[in-house]
Amino acid sequence: MGRQLWSALQPIVDTDTGRVVGHEALLRGPQGTAWELPGALFAAAARLGHQVILEANARNLAIQRLHDLPPQQRLFVNIDTMVYDMPAAPARPALLPHRIVLEISERQPIIDNPALWNQVRTWRESGYAIALDDYGAGFMGLGALLKLRPDLLKLDRVIIQNVDQDPVHRAAVKNMVELGHDLEIAVIAEGVETLDEFWALRASGVRYMQGFLLGKPQHAPITGPLPLPPHVPSEFLTEEPPRQL
């Protein structure tokens, strides 16, 4: 199975400078097949009882991509919390954990799991950073944030979509940025697809972004800075300084 899988890279960008601060590794199956995207892969693995095998392959393939990144970039790796009792890098236990961010999804049940928290503590002690992923799309909400105390918070597309048009979405983003500042958590907006979303997020204090507007998942990493829009529309101006990653 492992030889047919590969790991794509999607950039995470500092929108102050255009600098790519890291890439998220995203599992892909054989191109042109029904198993090309991770949802189909993990669903099939669950039906066959192969979740642990697939998760081990996914983590190892993701970790291998660290060698492709410039030394100033970090690698973001998704962790399936149903298989938490596995090393973050099963075949590479000593591989530069300070450059790796482990993403734990808010879509998964993570609050009432003492064994998971012990594992998270072990990962932190080993030098890995922890991100709470898909925030706003799951069912744990603020409880997951308070329990996990992540180093980074990734706002899901469900919050980002229409942030330029909907004052409720905009207020939610601003509140998350303010909370992140108070808790010393860097905030990343996921799923940024339009220029209007980009500027509305900037106006709400978001500095770090990821999405098709800035770069799609691809095989080769982006090593240099990305060009950014040259000016901010007046309706999106803000004086609030975003927190640094």
C-alpha positions in Angstrom: 0.0 0.0 0.0 2.7 2.4 1.0 4.3 2.5 -2.5 1.0 3.6 -4.0 0.6 6.5 -1.5 2.3 9.9 -1.5 2.1 13.1 0.5 1.2 16.4 -1.1 2.4 19.7 0.4 0.2 22.9 0.9 1.9 26.1 1.9 1.1 28.1 5.1 1.9 31.8 4.5 2.9 34.8 6.6 0.7 37.4 4.9 2.8 40.2 6.3 5.7 39.3 4.2 4.7 36.5 1.8 7.1 34.2 3.5 6.1 30.5 3.5 6.5 29.4 7.1 5.6 25.8 6.6 3.7 23.2 4.6 0.9 20.8 5.6 1.5 17.3 4.4 -1.7 15.8 2.9 -2.1 12.1 2.1 -2.9 11.2 -1.5 -3.6 7.9 -3.1 -2.9 6.8 -6.7 -3.9 9.6 -9.1 -6.9 9.1 -11.2 -8.4 6.4 -8.9 -11.3 6.4 -6.5 -8.7 6.4 -3.6 -6.9 9.5 -4.7 -8.3 11.7 -1.8 -7.8 10.9 1.9 -11.5 10.7 2.7 -11.9 7.7 0.5 -8.7 6.1 1.7 -9.5 6.3 5.4 -13.1 5.2 4.8 -11.8 2.1 3.0 -9.2 1.4 5.7 -11.9 1.7 8.4 -14.1 -0.9 6.5 -11.2 -3.3 6.2 -9.9 -2.7 9.7 -6.6 -1.3 8.4 -6.7 2.1 10.2 -3.4 1.5 12.0 -1.6 0.4 8.9 -2.9 3.4 6.9 -2.1 5.9 9.7 1.5 4.5 10.0 1.9 4.9 6.3 0.4 8.4 6.3 2.7 9.6 9.1 5.8 8.2 7.6 5.1 9.6 4.2 4.4 13.0 5.7 7.5 13.0 7.9 9.7 12.1 4.9 8.7 15.4 3.3 10.6 17.4 5.9 13.7 16.7 3.9 12.2 18.6 1.0 11.6 21.8 3.0 14.0 24.7 3.6 15.4 24.7 7.2 13.4 27.7 8.2 10.0 26.0 7.4 8.0 23.7 9.6 6.1 20.6 8.5 2.5 20.2 9.7 1.4 16.5 10.1 -2.2 15.3 10.7 -2.6 12.8 13.6 -5.6 10.5 13.7 -6.5 10.5 17.4 -8.1 7.0 17.1 -4.5 5.8 16.6 -2.9 8.1 19.1 -0.8 5.4 20.8 1.7 5.4 17.9 4.9 7.4 17.6 4.4 10.7 15.7 7.0 9.3 13.3 6.8 5.5 13.5 9.9 4.8 11.5 11.8 7.9 12.3 11.6 8.5 16.1 14.5 11.0 16.3 13.7 13.2 13.3 13.9 17.0 14.2 10.6 17.2 16.2 11.2 21.0 16.8 10.4 21.5 13.1 7.2 19.4 13.2 3.7 20.5 14.1 1.3 17.7 15.0 -2.3 18.6 14.0 -5.2 17.2 16.1 -8.6 17.7 14.6 -11.5 19.2 16.5 -13.7 16.9 14.4 -12.5 13.9 16.5 -13.6 13.1 20.1 -10.6 14.3 22.1 -11.8 15.7 25.4 -12.6 12.6 27.4 -9.5 10.6 26.6 -6.9 10.6 29.4 -4.6 8.3 27.4 -4.6 10.8 24.5 -3.6 13.6 26.8 -0.7 11.6 28.2 0.4 11.0 24.6 0.1 14.7 23.8 2.2 15.5 26.8 4.9 13.0 25.6 4.9 14.6 22.2 5.4 18.0 23.7 8.2 16.8 25.9 9.8 15.4 22.8 9.8 18.8 21.1 6.8 18.7 18.8 4.4 21.6 18.6 0.7 20.9 18.8 -2.0 22.5 16.6 -5.8 22.2 17.1 -7.0 21.7 13.5 -10.5 22.2 11.9 -11.5 24.6 14.7 -15.2 25.5 14.3 -16.1 22.5 12.2 -16.2 19.9 15.1 -18.3 19.4 18.1 -15.8 20.1 20.9 -15.6 23.8 20.5 -14.0 25.9 23.3 -13.7 22.8 25.5 -11.2 21.3 23.1 -9.1 24.5 23.0 -9.0 24.8 26.7 -8.2 21.2 27.2 -5.5 20.9 24.5 -3.9 24.3 25.1 -2.4 24.1 21.5 0.6 26.1 20.2 -1.4 26.9 17.1 -5.1 27.2 16.2 -6.3 26.5 12.7 -9.7 28.0 11.8 -11.7 25.8 9.6 -13.2 26.8 6.3 -16.7 26.8 7.9 -15.7 30.0 9.7 -13.6 31.5 6.9 -16.3 31.1 4.2 -18.1 34.4 3.6 -16.1 36.2 6.3 -16.0 39.2 4.0 -19.8 39.3 3.8 -21.1 38.0 7.1 -20.5 40.1 10.2 -21.1 37.1 12.4 -18.2 35.2 10.7 -16.1 38.3 11.0 -16.8 38.7 14.7 -16.0 35.0 15.3 -12.6 35.3 13.6 -11.8 38.5 15.6 -12.7 36.8 18.8 -10.6 33.8 18.0 -7.6 36.1 17.2 -8.0 38.0 20.4 -8.3 34.7 22.4 -5.2 33.4 20.6 -3.3 36.6 21.6 -4.4 36.2 25.2 -3.4 32.5 25.4 -0.2 33.0 23.3 -1.6 30.8 20.5 -0.9 31.6 16.9 -4.0 31.6 14.6 -4.0 30.2 11.1 -6.9 30.6 8.7 -7.5 27.5 6.6 -9.4 27.3 3.3 -8.8 30.9 2.1 -10.0 31.0 -1.5 -10.8 34.6 -2.5 -9.1 38.0 -2.2 -12.1 39.4 -0.3 -11.7 36.7 2.3 -8.0 37.4 2.4 -8.5 41.1 3.2 -11.3 40.5 5.6 -9.1 38.1 7.5 -6.3 40.6 7.5 -8.6 43.2 8.9 -9.6 40.8 11.6 -6.0 40.3 12.7 -5.2 37.0 11.0 -1.6 36.9 9.8 -1.1 33.3 8.8 -3.2 31.7 6.1 -3.6 28.5 4.1 -5.8 27.8 1.1 -6.2 27.6 -2.7 -5.7 31.4 -3.0 -2.2 31.0 -1.7 -1.3 27.6 -3.0 -2.9 24.2 -3.7 -1.6 20.9 -2.5 1.2 19.8 -4.8 4.3 17.6 -4.9 7.0 20.3 -4.8 7.2 22.7 -1.8 7.3 26.5 -2.2 10.7 27.7 -1.0 10.6 31.4 -1.8 8.2 34.2 -0.8 4.8 34.5 -2.5 3.6 37.7 -4.1 0.8 39.3 -2.1 -1.9 41.8 -3.2 -0.3 45.3 -3.4 -2.8 47.2 -1.3 -5.6 46.8 1.3 -9.1 47.9 0.3 -10.1 50.8 2.6 -13.1 48.9 4.0 -10.8 46.2 5.3 -8.2 48.5 7.1 -7.2 47.6 10.6 -4.7 48.8 13.2 -4.7 45.6 15.3 -1.3 43.9 15.1 -1.6 40.1 14.5 0.3 37.7 16.8 3.5 36.2 15.3 3.9 32.5 14.7 
